[in-house]
Amino acid sequence: MARKQPRGRASNPSATLTRVPAPAQAAVSASNHEQGTVVFFHPDLGIGGAERLIVDAAVGLQARGHKVVIFTNHCDPGHCFDECRDGTLDVRVRASRLIPMSVFSRLIILCAILRHIQLLLQIALTGELLRLAPRAIIVDQLSAGLPLLTYLCPAAPILFYCHFPDLLLASGRDTSALKRLYRVPFDKLEEWTMQFAASTAVNSEFTKSIVAQTWPTLAASTTLRTVYPCVDLSAASSSSSSSTSNKAVRNALDGEKLLLSINRFERKKDIALAIKAFAGLAQRKNVRLVLAGGYDPRIDENVQYLSELRSLCDSLSLGHTTVTATDSLAQATPADDAPVLFLPSVPSDTKTSLLRHARLLLYTPAGEHFGIVPLEAMKAKLPVLAATTGGPRESVVDGKTGWLRPTTDVAAWTDVMATALDGQNDGLLRTMGEQGLNRVREVFSRDSMAETLDGIIADMEKGKPVASALLNMALNAIVVLIAFIIGIGGAKGYVVAKDRVIWAWKDVASLVKG
């Protein structure tokens, strides 16, 4: 299954990202500190849905009195959620340099696992993990380190959060026998290592059904808990976004009717569907399709897919313009000349302002595991158009909070766009918006998710440790073996270096005598 360094431009990516005490942390009682820390592990803290869930879970538990620490291999202050850089959360970046994210864009899962193992070993050998006295551990995306974690922290129960089986996410296996062969050990490792978690959670009933189909033995031996992602409904969050951002969006896009898509620039998100459906509109005067979302120039697919989407616009005779996170929206070409606006790596406050100014959110992925963006839209009273498959069926109520349409029916998506753009339907959109906000309050609040997680932690603490004597013996043997290999390698290196020094000294001595 599978983003820093301190704020600003600090040069050490292995240091703690933020050390400013969070307000909630300052209020934690001494008794809760004595109970230990809830420790999160996430490979790359960027701005995707999985990262949003981890951040919300951490903030929610922190608000309930827990001390919380997040360990990650990478967190770019310019490409992460605000809570990861403004002091709200204690985010610690470790093991970020030695092992690359990939080797020529290959071996991504292998590199991710090795980086994760390196992180675990580093914080264990330095004593950092032990000093935190973990009360519970929450891991997502990568289960490969769970056996090692049960060895390092045998008293701390582990909750593994399964966003979706990684073996179903790996691309290329259908067309490449070599890729299928390469994936075999990782697929087996994923299933085996998940059994070391004291409890397993999933993000939707849809994902739960897929996990049960994929790993029937695992599903039969453990209770899968559904923990829905959430959005923050606090007063500060629910108030209007920054006046600067609102003003920028209003000034740049004034008088335009916005159709908004927010997704990472990945092919599986099918952003092309929004472009194709938009091209089918009979009337596009003063209408803008805004394609915003996560974009990381280090990831080849992000770069390639953005280029493909621009080419698609060209092929459909749709003018387009791109405004990056460092640019001003005022630079955007007028909608009549460039009706498609690309906003890669859109800042959080700009995204919030766009949600409040748009008439419809287009959520295009088919079979999405859950999808946090529809919740953010409903929180902003924005109706949602989403697929009839996957997690959005559990968040969006067709005809009440938005529309559900097959992703294979482009014309149906065009029809809903036309309905949302029709000024005669303003009352319908307002009603849907109110119903969407009410649904988020009832089912998908941060408080609700934190309460569920707190209950799972309490249940895990009552259970028996997963680690066994046999496992400890095996891991001890592995640690000894690694130490032995390192020792032999070091000794050999010492002997070779010594011999070279002796020979070099003899050569110098002979030259001097000569």
N, C-alpha and C positions, 0 to 999 in steps of 0.2 A: 504494500500500500504506500505511497508517498506522493527564513529567508534571512551584531551587525556591528556593530561597533557603537561607541558612545555617540551622543548627539553631535550635530555639527559635522566637522571634518576631522575628527580624531582619527589617528592613523592605526590604532590597534584594534582590529576586528575581533580579537579574542577577549576583549575586556567587557565588563558589564555595560549594556547599552544605556541603562538609566539607573542612577543610584539615588535620585531624589525621592525621599520618602513619600509614598502615596498617602493621601488623606485618610483613606480607609485603613491602611496599614497602621497609621499612627494611632488609630482608635482601637486596635486589637488589644484585648485584655492580656494581662500577664499569664493567666491560666491557659489561654489559647496558644500563646507562644510556647508554653511548656508542653503542649500537646504535640508540637512539631509542625512541620511545613507540608503543605500540599504542593508537590513538585510536578510540574508539567514538562513534557518533552515533545517538541515539535521540530521537524527538520529545517523548515525554511519559513520564517514569519514574514510573508508578503502581504498581499491585500486580496486574497481569494476567499471563497466561502469557508473553507476549512480553517483558515487563519482567523476569520471573524468569529467562528464558533469557539475556538480556543481562547481568544481574547475575552469574549463575553463570559465564558465559563470561569475564567480566572478572575475577572472583575466581580462577577456575581458571588463567587465563593469568598473573595476578599471582603466584600460588603457584609457577608454573614459572619465575619470575625476570624476567618482563617488567614494565616500567613501564607502567601503564595509566591512561588518563584517559577519562572519559565526558562528552561534551557533550550537553546537552538543552535544550529550550525551557522545560520546566516540571518541577519536582520538589517536591511539597509534603511537608515533613518529617512531616506527620501522615498522609500517604497514600502511603507508599513503603516499600520493603523496608528492613530494618534496616541492611544493608550500605551503603545510600545515605546514611545519616545518622549512623552510629556511628563513622565514620573508617576503615572497612575500604576504601572506594573513594574515589577523587578524582573527585567529581561536580561539574561546573561548569555552572551555569545561565546561559545567554546568550540575548539577543534575546527576552525574555519579555513585553515590554509593548507595543511599538509596534503590532504586528499582532494582532488578536484571534483566538481559536480558531475563531470562526465569526461570521457576520453574521446575527443573528436566527435562529440554529440552521440557517443555510444556508451554502453555499459552504465547507463544512468542509475538503474536500480542497485547494481553492485556498488557503485560509488556512494550512493545514498546510505546503504547499509554500513559500509566501511566508515563513513563519516560519523554515523550515529554511534557505532561501537567505539570509535576513537574518542568521541565526546564522553561516553560513559566511563571509559578507562581513565581519561584525563581528570574528571572531577572526582573519581574514586581515589586515584593515586595521590592527588593533591590534598585529599581530605575534605574538599569542599562539600561533597555530597553528605558525608558523615556529620559535618558541622550543622547541616540543616535539619538533622534528625527527622527525616521524612515520616509524616503520619500516614500519607497515602500518596500514590504516584498515578498520574494520568498520562497516558501515552496515546498518540494517534498516528495514523498513516504507516508507521514502520513498526512491525511487531518483532522484527528479528532480534532486538536487544532485550526482549522480555526475560529469556532464561538468565542472561547476565545480570539483569536488574534484581531478579529474585535471589540471586547469589549475593549481590552487593548489599541489598536491603531486605533480608529475609523477613523482617517484622513489619514491613510496609506493604499493605495490599495494593495490587495494581489494577486499575481500570483501563481497559483498552477500548478506545473509541474508534469503531470501524465506520469510516465514511462510505466505503464501498470496497468489495474484494479487489485487491490490486491485480490479481491474475485476469480479471475481466476488463481492466483498464489498459493493459499493455497492448500497444498497437503493433501490427505487422505479423502477428502469429498466424493469421489465416492465409497469408501469402508466402510465408517463408518457413520452410522446414527447419532451417538453422535457428531461426528465432524461437520456434517451438521447443527445440532441443535446449537452447540456452535458458529458456524460462522454466524448464522442469524443476531444477533444484530450488529456485526461488518460490515457485508456486507451492511446493511441498513444505518449504521452510515457513512460509506464511501461515499455512494451516497448523503446522506443528507448534510454532512458537506462540500462537494465539491461545493455546491451551494453558500457558503459564500465567495468564491473567486471572485474577480472582473474580472478575466480572467483565462482561463485554457489553458495550452499548452501541446502538446504531442510531442514525439520524432520521429514520422514517420507517413506517411500516413497509413501504416499498423495499427499502434496503434490507429490512429484516427478512422478507420473503426471499430475496436474492441470496442472502447469506445462508439461509436454511437449504436452498436448492444447491448451492455451491459446496457447502460443507455440512452435509446432513449429520455426520458423527459429532461434529462440534456443537451443532444446534441441539442435538439430543442430550448432550452432556452438560450444557450450561443454559441458563435463562438469559435470553437476549433482551436487554432493556432498551426501549425507545426513548431517547432524549432529544427532543426537537431543538434545533437551533433557535435562536431568539433575536429580538431587537431590543435596544434600550429604550424604555418608555419614561425615563426620569424626566423631571421638569426641564432640566438643562438641555437634554437631548431633544425633547419634543418641541422646544421653542424654535423659532425660526433660526436658520443657519446664519452665519456671520453676515452682518450688514454689507461688508465689503464684497463677499461672494455673491450675495443676492443682487447687489447693485451691478456687479460685473455681468452676471447672467442676463439681468433685465436690460441693461444698456446694449449688450452685444446682440441679443436675440429678441429685442423689443418688437412686438407686433407679429411675431412668428408663432405658428402652432407647432408644438414639439411632439414628435413621436420618439420615445427614448428607449434605447437598448443599453443595458449594463451587463457586460460579461467579459471574462478574460478572453484575449485574442487567441483562441485555440479552435481548431477545426471542429472538435466535438461539440462546441457551443453553437454551431450552425448559425452564426451571425449572418451568413449569406441569405438565409430565409427572410430576414427583415428587409434586406436590400431588394430581393426579388418581389416581395409583396408590395413594398413601397413603389417600385417601378410600375406596378399595375394600377395605381391610383389614377383616376380620370382627371382629378384636379389637385395640383400640387402648388398652387400659388401661395406664397407666404407660409409654406409648410416645410419643416426641417426634420430630417431623420438624423438623430444624434446617436452615434455609436461610441459609447464610452466604456472604459473598463481597464482591467489590469493588463499591463504590458511591461515585459522585462526584456531589454535588449540583449541580455545574456542568453536568452532562450531562443534557439533557432526557430521553433515553431511560431512563436509570437511574431517574429520579424517576417517570416515567410507568409503567414496567414494575413497579416495586415496588408502586405503587398498584393496578395491574391484578392482581397476584398476591394482594394482600389481598382484592380484590373476588371473585376466584375462590374463595378460602377461604370467604368469606361465602356464596357461591352453593352451596357444597358442605356448608354447616353445620359448618365446621371452625373452632373458635375459634383465634385467633391473637394473638400479642403481638410487639412489636418492641423490641429492646434495641440501642441505638447503641453506637459505639465508646467514647463518653465515659460511658456508663452502666455499672452493675454488673449482672452476670448474676443477682444475687440479686433484682433487680427483676422477673425473669421470672415471669409467671403460672403456677401449677402446670399440669402437662401435661394433667390430666384436664379442666381448664377451657379451656386454650389449647394444644392439641397441636401447633400449628405455631408455631415460633419463628423470627422473622426477625432476622438479625444482619448488617446492612449495615456494610461497612468493618470487618470483624472483625480485631482485632490479630493479628499473626503468632503470638504465644505462645498466645493463646486458640485459634486455629485448630489449632495443633499438639496442644493438650490435647484438643480435640474429636475429632481423628483417633484419639487413643489411647483415648477413652472410647466411641466409636461402635461399632456392630455391623456397619454396612454403609455404604459410600460410594455415593451415587447420582450418576452422571455422565451427565447427560441430553442434551448436545448431539448432534445427528446430523450426520455429515459433518465432525466436528471435525478441524482440520488435524493436530493431535497431541494436546494436552491434558496439561498438567503435573500436574494434581491427582491423576489415578490413580497416578502415580509417588509422590507424597507420601503417598497412602494406603497403597500397598504397602510403602513404607519404614516406616510405622507398624504394619505387619502387619494392615492392615484390608482385607478383601475388597472388591472393586469390582464394581458393576453398571453397565455402560456399553452404548453403542449398538453395533450390528453394522456400522456404517459408519465410515470415516475412520480417524484415527490410533490410537484406542484398540484397534483390532484388532491393532496392532503391539506394544502395551504389555501389554494384559490377555489372559491365556490362559484361554479359556472352560473352566470346570470345574476349573481348577487354582489360579489366582490370583483368580478371581471369576467373573462371568457376563457374557455378551454377549447382549442381547435387542433386537429391533427396537423403535424408538421409536414405531412405529405400533401396537404391541400393548401397550396399557396394562395389560391383565389379566396378561400375562407378567411385567411389572415388579412388579405386586402380589404375584404368586406368589413371586418371589424375595425380596421384602421379608418375606413370611410365613415363608419358610424361614430367613432370617437371624434373625428374632425368636424362633424356636422354640428353647427351651433345650436340646432334645434334639440340636440341631445344633452345639453349642458346640465339639465336637471337630473337626467339619468346618471351622468358621471358623478355628480355631487352625491347622489344617494349611494352609489357603489362605493365611493370614497369613504363615506361614514361607516358603511357596513364593513369595509375592509379594516378600518381602524378598530372597530369593536371586536372583530375576530382576532386581531393581533393581541389586544388587551386580554382576551379571554383565554387564548391558547398558547401564544408565543412570546410571553414576556420574559425578560431576563431573570426576574425574581422566581418565576415558575421553574425555569431551567436550573437555577442555582439550588432551589429547594430539592428538586429531584436528585441532583448530583450529591447534595449533602446526605440525602437518605441512602443513596447507593454506598457512599463512603462508610456510613454508620453500619450498614449491613455487611460490608466487606470486613470491617474490623471485628465483627462477631464471628466470622468464619475462620476456618483453619488456614494456615499458610500453605501456599501452593508448593513451595520448594520442598524437596525431599532429601533424605540423607544421600541417596544414590546420585541425585543431581549435584549436590554439594561436592561429593567425591569426584564426579566427572569434571566439574568446572575447576576444582582444585588441581586435578591432573593436567587440565588444559593450561591453567595459569603457570604451573610448574614447568610444563613443556615449553611454553613461550619464553619463560625466564631462562630455561636451559639453552634454548636456541639462541636467544640474545646473548647469553653468557659465552657460549661457544663462538658465536660470531665476533663478539668483542675481543675474546682471547686470541682468536685467529688474526683479527685485525691488528692487535697489539704486536703479535709475533712478526707479522709481515712488515709493520712499520718499523719495528726494532731492527729487523734484518736490513731494511733499506737504509736506515740511519747508519748502521755499522759499515755497510758497503760504501755509502757516500763518504763516511769519515776516512775509510781506507783510501778511497780515490783522492781525497784532499791531501792526505798524508803523503801519498806517493808523488803527487804533484809538487808538494813542498820540498820533498827530498830531491826530486829531479831538478 
